[in-house]
Amino acid sequence: MWHTARMLPSTRRLPTFLLVLLALLWAGSGAAAAASSLPAQEDGAPVAADSEGEGASAATESAVEGAAAAVEDAAAGAAEAASDGADDASAEGQNWMDRVDAKMQAVNRSVADVIFYPIPIPFTKADSPTELPFTGGAKTEKQTIRFAVLWLIIGALIFTVRMGFVQLRMVPHAIQITRGKYDEGDDEGEVSHFEALSAALSATVGLGNIAGVALAISLGGPGATFWMIVAGLLGMASKFTECTLGQIYRHERSDGSVMGGAMYYLSDGLKERGRGLLGKPLAIVFAILCIGGSMAGGNQSLGAIEGVAPVLGDYPWGYGIVMTTAVGIVILGGLRRIADVASAVVPTMCGIYVLACLYILFMARDEIGPAFGTIIDGAFTPEAGLGGALGVLIVGFQRAAFSNEAGVGSAAIAHSAAKTKYPVREGIVALLEPLIDTVIICTMTALVIVISQGYLKVDP
């Protein structure tokens, strides 16, 4: 464990403030995902209300035609009241879920405009202009990259260099730790390394590995897969860093339970560096926005399952009750029960999906080599110039960030409860997440899509 002892001091000297902002980005990305999944408010009801109001106004004016000016004023007031009443009646008749969705959508859009602000890239040109928020409708003709994605990339690059390319050196050791080779009976914590890894993977393996990859390829071509892999490799250093910090600043309660995550290393870590007045508010904001970010998963799962059971689209509240009950049974048991469920479900889920992909790839094994060639060729698109290559890179990085959540603070919550004497040891385990989620599973999905040429069949 010579590398463990050598790496721990350097981890304590990390620029914690950088992880502060990286953590907040996750909550915003989840909120934006929730916003995109919320149905838009229908315009029919307000239009109908206006029409009724105008009819009431016309009837009133007809009734008082030719009367004195005072009577006309009174009639105008009555017409206005009738119109307001019609609007109120229409609002009361509108589905309450639509009203809630509309209000939440406005909040989510405001958050997304800040966190996902499109930053123009000099010396490039986009196929279509992009509207810039807070500029009164101004647009840019340049390629853009979202602020959140750019920040995650910068953080991942810094951590990769600062940690001496830990993702290239520690993968074999991470596998040994996960297998329990270095476990000791007196290690403090609630869950094993494998259970912590499973719990963290349960939040990342899913929609981003399937629909996210398909979307990346449809937007950026097969070359986007290459940049997703690069982003996944860089993200391994971010996972290592944030989960090591989660272990260093975790809190152990008298009953043996462990509390940890970004909210703790933000408040305690920055306080340790003399910036407690900054750390506490950031920790509170992260914890609150973490709830908003988590809401996106329920909307996404409902949208996915509607294709199999359309009846749920008519009764979304019923699906919500079932999911709330099922999730409540798990989370009310604490992290211990979450880890138990995740350690059983996640390996099975990943195993079935990987086996299905392997079966397809085996049946088309002669096409695997050409598929990799298509991915590599598309990654740089020399015929499209700098703008085309950057466009593919941006798409790949954006989808990878959504897929593995590296550097956004969520995984540290699960890994902080792992049983270990050395915080850096759990950080090494955590770097396996982007490897499994993005480098392996997303690549297999991309190969299946490229071999099937399904991306060529998408209607423009």
N, C-alpha and C positions, 0 to 999 in steps of 0.2 A: 504493500500500500504506500510505497514511496511517493507515488504521484499524488495520492490523496493528501498527504501531509504538505507537499509542496504547493498544491493548488489552493488549499483552504485560506491561507493568509491573503493571497491575491484576490480571492472572492470577497473578503471583508472590505477591501479597499475599493469596491466597485463604485462608479458614479450612480448612487441610488436614485438621484433625481431623474436620470434618464429612464429608469424603469418606471418611475412615477407616471410619466406621460404615456409610456407604452401601455401601462395597465389601463389607463383611462380610455385609450383608443378602443379596447375590446368592448367596453360597455357601449360606446358609440356605434361600433360596427354591428353589435347585436340589435341596438335600437333601430339602426337603418334597415337591417334585415327584417325586423318586425314591421317597419313602415312600408316596405315594399310588398309585404305579404298581406297587408290590410286592404280590404276592398274599398274602392273609392266611393264617396257619398254620391248617391243618385241625385240627378238634377231635376227629376220629374216633380217631386213634391213642392219645391219652392216655386217652380214655374206655375204649377196648378194653383198655388196660393195666390200668386200675383194675378192670375187670370180671374179668380173669384173676387179678389179685391177690386179689380177694375170693373167687374160686373156690378158689384155693390155700389161703387162710385157712380157708375152710369145710371143705375136705377134711381139713386138718390137725387142726382142732378135733374133727371127727367121729372121727378115728382115735385120739385120746387121751381121748375122753369117758370120764369116770369114773375117770381116773387121778389120781395124787396131785398136789398143788399144784405141786411142783417140775417134774413132767412137763408140766403145763399151761403153766408159764412157758416151758419149752423149746419147746413146740409153738407158742406165740405168737411166739417169736423166729424159729422156722422159717417161720411164715406171713409175717412181715414181710420176711424175706429173699427169700421166693418172690415177694412182691409187687414188691420192688425189682428183682428179676431180670426180671420181666415188663416193667416199665417200661423197663429198659435194652434189652431185646430189641426193644421197640416203637420206641424211639428209633433203634436201629441200622437198623431196617427202613424208617424214614422217608426220603423223598427228601432227599439232602444239600443240594440247592438250596433246598428248603423250609426246612431248618434255618438255612441262611445268610440267607435272606430274613427269617425271623422275628427273628433277632438284629439284622440291620441295620434292620429296621422299628422295633424298640424304640429304637435309637439315633436314628434319624431323627425319630421322634415326640418324643423329648426335646428335640432341637434346634428342631423346629417349634413346640413349645409356648412356647418363649422368643421366637423371632424373629417368629412369627406370633400373638403373644398378642392376643386380641380386646379392644380398648379400647372400653368403653361410651361412647356419645355422649349427653350430657345432653339432656333434653327431647324424647326420641324414644321410639318404641315399635316393637319388631320383631314380625313375624308369629308367630315362635316363639322360645322362649328359647335362649340360647347358653351353653354350659357354659364356665366360666372355669378354666383350668389352675391347679394349685397351690393351690386353694381347698377341696379336699375335696369336690368335686362341686357347688359353688355355681353358680347360673345367674343370668343377667341378662335382663331383659325388654326392654332397650333395644337400639337399633341398635348394631352394633359395627363397628369398622374395625381391620384388622390393623395391628400396630405397624410392620411392615416397609413397608407401603403408605403409612401416614401419614408415616413418616420420609422416604420417597422424595418424597412430595408437598411436604413442607416444604423439603427440599433443593432441589427443582426451582424452587420459588417464590423462594427466596433467590438462586439463581444467575440466574434470569431478571431480577430487579431489579438485582442486583449487576453483571451484564454488560450492562445497558442494553438488554434485550430483543433480544439478539443473534440469536435465531431469526427475528425479523421483518426484520432488516436485512441479514443476510449470506447468504441463500439464493442469490441470483444470483452472488455472488462465490464461493461454495462450488462451484457448478457449473463455473465457469471454472477454478478450481484443479484440480478433479477431471479436467477435460479436458486438463490439462497446460499451460495457457497460461503459467504462471509457473515451469515447471520449468527448472532450470539444471543443466548438466553436472556441476558439482562439488558438488552437494547430497549430504550424507552420509545413509546409510541403506541399507536392503536392498530395499524394495519401493516401487512408485509409489503415488500417492494413490489411484488407482482400485483397485489391488490390495489396499491396506489396507482400503478401504471394503468391497470384496467379501468379504474375509476376515472382517471384523466382522459383516457382514450374514448371512453363512452360519450364524452362531450364533443369529440372531434370526428370520429369515424362515423360517416353517415352521408347526409345530403351532399356535402362538399366533395366527397370522393366519387360520386356518381354524376349527379346533375351539374355540379360545379365543373368537373372535367369536361363534360359535354359542352357546357356553355363556353368554357375557355377555348376549346377547339373550334366551335362554331364562329367565335368572334375573331380569334387570332390564328386559326389554322393549326395543324398538327405541331408546329414549332412552339406553340405556347406550352406544350408538355415539357419541353426541355427547360424552360424557365421556371416552371412549377417545381421541377426537380432541384434546380439550383436554389430556389427560394426555400425549399424544404431542408436542404443541406445547411444553408445559412441559419435557418430557424432552429436547428439543433443546438447551436450555441446560445441562442436566446432562451430556450427551454432550460438548458443547463444552468444558466445564470439565475433566472427567476425562481426556479425550484430550490436551488441552493440557498438563496436568500430566504425563501419560505421556511426552510428548516432552521436557519440561523436565528430568525426572529420569531419562532413559534412560541406559543404560551401553553404551558402544561398546567391543567387544573388539579385540584386536590383529589377529584374522583378518578383521575387517570386519563381523562379525555384531553385531546390536544386541539388547540385552535391556531390556525395559521393562514397565511395567504398574503396577497398584495397589501391589504389594508393594515396588516401588522408591520410588514417591513417598511411601508411608507411612513407610518407614524413613529415607530421605534427607531428605524434606521436613520431617518432624517433628524430625529431628536438627538441621536448619538453623534451626529455630525453638526450639532448646534443649530438645526433648522426645524425645531419642533413646531413652531407656529405655522410653518408651511406643510409639514407632514400630516398633522391631525386633520385639517380640512380636506386635504387630498385623499386621505384614507376614508373619510366619511363620504365624499363624493363618489369614490370608486365603489364603495359598498352599496350605495343607493343605485348607481347606474348599472351595477352588476345585475340587479334585479330586472331592470329594463332590458338589458341585453339577453337575459335568459328567456324572456317572453317570446322571442322570435322562434324558438324551437317548437313551441306548441302550435303556432300558426303554420310553420313549415310542415309539421307532421300531419296536420289536418289536410293541407293542400295535397300532400302525397297520397294519403289514404283514400281521399275522395275518388281517385281513379279506380280503386278496387271496390269501394262501398259508396256509391253516389248518394245514397240516402242520408249519409252524414252531412252532406251539404245543406240539406233542408233542416237539419236539427244540430247545428254546431254546438249548441249549449249542452246537448246530451254527451257529445264527445268530450267536451270540456269537463263535465262532471266525472266521467269515467277516468280520464287522464289524471284529474286532480286527486281522485281517490287512490288510484294506483301509485302515483308519485308520493302522496302523503304517507301511504303505508311504508314506503321505502325510507323516505327522508326523516320521518319521525323516529326512526330507529337510530339516527345519527350516522356518522361517517362509517361506523363499523358495519351497519347493515347495507349502506350504499356500496361499500367495497365488496361485501359478500355477493350481492346481486351482480355487480359489474364484473367481478372475476369469473362468474359463470356465464353471463350473457355475452360479454365482449369477445372472448376467444371463440365462442361458438359462432357469433355473427361474422367476425372476420374470417374464420375458417371456411364457412359456407361460401362466402363471397369469393375468397381467393381460389377455392376449389372450382367454383363455377368458371372463373376467368381462366384458370389453368386448363380446364377441359376445352374451352373454346380455342385457346392458344395452341393446345396440342393438336386439335383438329385442323388448324391452319398454320402448323409449325413452319411450313415453307415460306410463309409471308411475314414471319417475325423480323427477319433481317431487313427486308425492304421497308417494313414499317418503321424500324429505328432510323433507317436512312431518310425516310420522309420527314421524321421528326427533327433530325439534325439539320437537314436542308432548310426546313421551314423556320428554324429558330433564328436564322440570320437573314433570310430572304434578300440576298444581294441584289436581286432584280428590282426590289422595291426601294432600295436606298436606305438612308439612315432613319427616315421617318417610319418606314415599314418595319424595320427591325425593332425599333423602340416600341412600336405599337404591339408587336407580338410579345416582347419582354414585359410590358406593362400588364397586359392581359394575364400572362402566366403568373406574375408576382401577385396580382390582385386575387386570383382564385386560390393560390397557395396560402395566402394570409387568411382567407376565409376558411380554408380546409383544416389547417393545423393550429391556428390561434397562437402561434409562437410569439412570445414577447408581450402578451397582453394581460398576463397576471392570473388567468383562470386556473391553470394547471397547478400553481403553487398551493392552492387550497387543499387539493387532494394529497399532494406529495409531502406537505408539511407534517402530516400525521403518520408518515412511515416510520417503522422501527429502525433506528440506526443511531450510532454514536457520532458519526461523522456527517455533517450536513452536506458536504461535497459529494458524498457517496450517493445520496438520493438525487442530486443534480445530475450525476452521470447516468442514473437509471432514466431520468426524465428525457434525456436527449434521444432516447429510442422512439419517442412519440412521433416527431416529424418524419423520422426514418420509416416507421411503419405506415403512418397515415398518408404522407405525401409521396415519398420516394418509392415505396413499394406498391401500396394499394392504388394510388392515383395513376401510377405508371401502367399498372395492369389494366385499369379501366381505359386509359388512353390507347393502349395497344389494341384492345378489342374494338374500339371505335374506329381507329385508323385502318385496321385490317378489314373491317366490315364496310369501310368507306361510307359510314352513315352520315358523316359530316358533309358529304357531297350531295346528300339527298335532301338537305334542309331547304325549304322554300324561302326565297329572299323576302 
